Amino acid sequence: MKTITKTRLLAAFFSALLLASFPAATQPAQGAGVTDTEIRIGNIMPYTGPLAAFGSIGRAEAAYFDMINERGGINGRKIKFISRDDSSNPRTAAEHTSELVEQERVHLMFGSFGTPSNLATRAYLNERSIPQLFVASGDEEWAHPKRFPWTMGWQPTFRAEGRIYANYVQSSYPSRKIAVLWQNDQFGRDLFRGLQEGLGVTANMIVADIAIDADMSIDTQVEILKNSGAEVLVLNCAPPISARAIRRAAELGWHPVVVLVNAAASIANALRPAGLQNSVGVISTSFLKDASDTTWKEDPAIKQWLAFMDKYYPDGDKEDSYAMFGYAAAETLVQVLTQCGDDLSRDNIMRQAASLKDYRGAIVLPGIAINTGPADFHPIEQMRLVQFDGNAWQPIGDVIESAFASRPNDN
């Protein structure tokens, strides 16, 4: 009996060693970035450089996850959010992304900012089957589920937004000449393309357009656009340049109808620096509530937003639409991870991200819902025209979705 007992003990001992040598073969592996207590998430943001204003997206996301963690996390797991600064440099973004994956062992990338930086990392992440979720860019490149099944955008596309402005100008100012100041990158080109497409045969009403870099002085360019005789000015560029352009136009005594792209429509980062008095009447689009709008003064979600800012992001600006963007995007990710339950495999994360049905985030405008599917990687496809009244953005017209460009065939 003693011999048999020793034999059994030895067999059990060596069996345990064998099982320990092949953990992947004996137990379901969720990935290196997930444990029983933690989910590791990576992110790339321009905290410095010409587009540093957008860094508040990442700061708000970090603060939102702090709030979620304080409340117990997601199904008992805390979020470890690791965000890196790329200064809007694609090469730096690629280097940081590989470090986050290979050294920090993040389970997914979430909400990274900008078209060039995300294009620089898309192939790398898809080859490794790592989710690149809710990219903070309105490029159409984030909706190719067949070619890039691990990459998904979040916000409406720039091209569709351009079409919305075209439709607005056609209906409200049909005979007025148009000038466009646009950023010479993929963001700027996409929106300008949508504007031209939407204008169609009336695109010849664009009498002047100037492409600029994100960090250049534009005083001379604004004067050239003024001298073109244009009565509508479309500002298709980053917040600092948009602010300078609005201010410069006022200094020149030029008062066109100003159309400002959603990406620059921040009271904190564009309109306030431009001078609120100079910004009255500016037209833009929105899909999120405006905390400074008295319409939402008693709205429970805005009250929660204000309390969130006070407690978790006290250095942030409550009128910063980029902070609201980060809050809403993080809320969407938490919804996806919650839907995953205990199956936090990367496959299931993407499956749940592509299974959002009429999801309505707390600060998303009424009438706008988030919907996705296996062949639909466009979470938000609706926007609303808004106009600045000197204090807040006021809605004009109904929610718009019919102006959206047809989707590419490669879905």
N, C-alpha and C positions, 0 to 999 in steps of 0.2 A: 504493500500500500504506500509506503514511504517513497519507493522508487517511482511508482506511478504518479504520485503527487509532485515529485521533483520534475518529472518529465513534462507534466502538464504545465507546471509553473514556467519551465524553460520555454515551452512552446508558446505560452501566452506572452512571455517577455519578448521573444523574437518576432511574434506577430505584431506586437505593439510597435516595435522598431520599424518593421516593414511598413505599417500603416502610416507612421510618422514620416517616412521617406517619400510617400506619394500622397500628400494631402489633397491635391487636385483630383485624384482618381477616386477618393473615398468620401469627399464631402463637397457640396456645391460651392464653388468659388464665386463670390460677387465681384471680385476685383481688389487690387491692392489698396485702392482708395476708400474702401468700405470696411468697417469693423462693426462689432456689436454696439459700439458707442459713438462712432464718428463717420461722417461722409466728407471726403476731401474734394473741394471744388476750386478750380483754377479760373483766373480772369486776367485780361490784359486791358489796361486803361492808359490814356494820355494824361498823366498827372502833371506833366511838365510839357513845355513846348507850345506851339501856336494854337493848339486845340485843347489846352489845359482846362478850359471852362467845362468841358465834358467830363472831367475827372470826378465831378460831383455825382455822376451816375454810379461809379464804383464805390464811392464813399457811402452813398445811400444804401446800396446793396449790402455792403458790409454791416451797416447799422441795422438793416432789416433782419439779417441773419443773427445778429446779436440778440435782437428781440425774440426771434424764434427760439434760439438756444436758451434764453432765460425762461421761456415757457415750457421747456422740456425737450425741445428739438422736434425732429420728425420721426414718429414711431420709436421714440426713445433714443434716437441718434442725434448728436450735435453736429452742426455744420462747421467745418474748418474751411473758411474762405481765404484763399491765398491770391492776392491781387498784385500784379507787377506793372511797373511804369515802362511804356515803350516810347514815350514822347512822339507818338504817331509815326514811328520808324518801323517799316515792315520787317527789316532784318532783325531789329531788336525784338520785335514781337515773336518772330520765329525762334530766336534763341531762348527767350523767356518761356515760350510754350513747351519747348523740348525739355527745359529744366523742370518745369512744373510737372510734366508727365513722367520723366525718367528719374528725377531726384526727389521731388515732393510727392510723387505717386498720386496725383490727383485722379479722381474717378471720372471727371468730366470737366469740360471747359464751358463756362456760362457767361453770356452777356458781354463778351469782349467787344471793344469799340472799333469801329471804322472799317471801311471797305478794303483798303490796301493791306492792313494788318491781318484781317481775317482771310483774305485770299492767300496771303503768304503762309498760312498755317493749315488751310483746309485740307490739302492733299495729305499732309503728315498725319493729321488727326483721323481722316477717313481710312487711310492705310492701316491704322492701328485700332480701328473700330472704337474710337473714343468720341462720345457725343460732343458736338460743338453747338450748344443749344442757345437759342434766342439771341442770336448775333445782333449787336447794337449798330445796325446799318440797314438802310432801306434799299440796298441793292437787290436786284432780282436774282443774283447768283446764289442766294441762300435757299432756293426752292427748286432743287433738282434731286428729288428723292431717289431716282434710279442711278444717277451718276455719283451723287454724294449723299448717301443715305444717313450719314451721321451728322449732317449740317442742317440747321433750321434757323430761319430768321425770326423776327417777332413783330416789328412795326410795319406799317404800310410802306409800299415801295416808293422811292423817289420819283420814278417815272409816272406812276399813277397820280402822285401829288401834283406833278407838272401839268397833267391833263385837267385836274380839278381847277387849277388857276386859269388855264386857258378857257375853260367853260365859263368861269366866273367873269373874266374880262370880256369875252364875247357877248355875254348876256347883259352885263352892266355898263360896259364902256366899249361898245362895238366899233366905234369909229376913231378911237384914240390910238395914237402911235405908242409903241412899246419899246423900252430900253431894258436890257438885261445885263446885270453884273454877275458873272458866274465864276465859281471856283474851278480852276483848271485841274480837275481830277475826276475820278469816276462818279463820285457823288454829284458834282456839278454837271457833268455831261449827261447823266441819266435824267436829272430833273429838267434840264434844258431840252433834251430830246422829247420828253413827255409834253412840255409846253408847246413845242413846235408841232408835234403830232395832234395835240388837242386843238390848236388853232387851224390846222388843215390849210385850206386855200387862203385863209386870212393871215397866214404866217408872215406875209410880206408887211404886216403892220409892225413887225419888229424892225425898227429903223436903225438900231445900234445895239451891239452886244460886245462886251469886253471880258476876256478871260483873265483871271488874276490868281496869284498864288496866295496861300493861306496866311502869309506873314508879311505882305507888302503894303506900302502906303498907297492909298487909292484916291487922294484928293484930286489929282489931275484927271483920273479916269471918270470921276463923278462929274467934273466940269465938262468933259467931252460928251458924256451921256446927256447932260442938260442941254448942251448946244445942238443936240440932234433934233430937238423939238418934241421929244417924247413927253407924253402926259401920264404914262404908266411906267413905274420903275419896279422891275422884279429883282429882288436881292436874293441871289442863289449862292450864298457863301456863309462862312463861319460867323459866329456871334460877334467877335471883335471887329471884323471888317464891316459887317452889317451895321453895327453901332456907329462906326466912323462915317459910313455912307449916309445914314439918316441925318446925322449931325451936319455933315458937309453940305448936303442938299439944302438944309435949313439956312446955313450960313450964306449960301449962294442965292437965297431967295427963291429957290425952286421948290414947288409944292406939288409934285405928282402924286397920283394914287400909288402908294407903296405896297407891294406884295412881298411878304417876308416868309421864306421857307420855314417849315415847322422846326427843322433842326436848329434854327437860329432864333426861334420865337420865345426867348426867355426874357421875362421882365428883368430878372436879376442880372443877366449877362449881356443883354443887347439893348433893350428899351431904356432901362435906367441909365446906362452909360451914354446912350444916344441923347438923353434928355426926354423925360416923359412928355413934356409939352411938344416936342418935335415928333413924337411917336403916335400922337392921337390920330386915329383913322387907319392905322396900318392894318392890312388884311393878312391873315395866315390861316392855317388849319390846325385842328387839334383832335385828339382822341382821348385825352385825359382831362379831368376836372381841373379848374384853376382855383387854387386855395385863396387867392385874393379877390375872387368874384363873390360878391355878397349873396348871389343866388344860392351858394352852397354854405352860407353861414351856419345854418342849423343842420347841415347834412352830417349824419353820424360818421361816415367815412372820412370826411374832411376834419371833423373833430378828432378822430383817431390819428389822422395824419399829423395834425398840429401837436398832439400829445407825443406822438412818436418822435417828431423833430426835437421837441423840448428835452426828451429823455435820452434818446439814442444818437441824435445827430445835432447837438446844441450849437455847434459851430457852423452848421449849414444855414442856407437862406430859404425860408419858407415859400418865397416867391420864385425859387429856382426850379424851372420846369424839368431840368435834367435830373434833379434829385427825385422829383415825382416819377420820372421815367424809370429810374433805378428801382424805386420802391415798387412800382407796378410790375416790372419785369421779374424782380425777386419773388413777388407774391405768386406770379404765374409758375415759376420754377418750383416753389414750395407745393403748389397744387399738384404738379406732375409727380414730385417725389412722394407726396402723400398717397396719390393714387397707386404708386408702386407697391405699397404695403411692405412686406418683408422681402420681396423680390427686387432688390436694387441692382440686379445685373444691368449692364449697359444696354443689352438688347431690350429689356423691359422698360428702361428709362425712355428709350426712343419710341417704343411702342405706346407708352402712355402719353408722351409728348405729341404723338400723332393721333391721339384719341380724345382731344379736348372738344367737348360739345356744348356750345352756348355758354362757355365759361365767362363770367362777368366779374372782373376784378373790382375791388372796392372803389378805386378812384378812376376807373374807366367811365367815359361819358355814357349816359343812358342811351339805349338804342344801339350800342356797339358791343358786340360779343366776340369772343375768341373761339374760333373753330378750326380744327385741323383734321387730317385724315392721312392714310398711307400714301395717297397721291396728292395731298394738299399740305404743303409746307409753308402756307401763308397764314399765320395765326390771326393777324389783324388786317382786315381789308376795308375798313370803313373809317371815314374821317368826317369832320364837320368844319365848315368855314367859320372863322371867328374874326372879330374886329376889336382893336384896342381902343378903349374909351378914355384913356388917361390914367386909369387905375387897374383895370382888369380886362381880360379877354371876354367879349360878349359874343354868344353864338348868333350867326346869321344864316337863316335857311335850315334845311333839314340835314340829317345824316346822309352822306353821299357814298355810294358804292358803285354806281353805274359808270363812273368815269374811269374805272380801272382798266388798264391795258390788258389785252388778252394774254394769257399765260403762255410761256414757251412750251413747245411740244415735248421737250425732254422732261417729263415728270417722273 
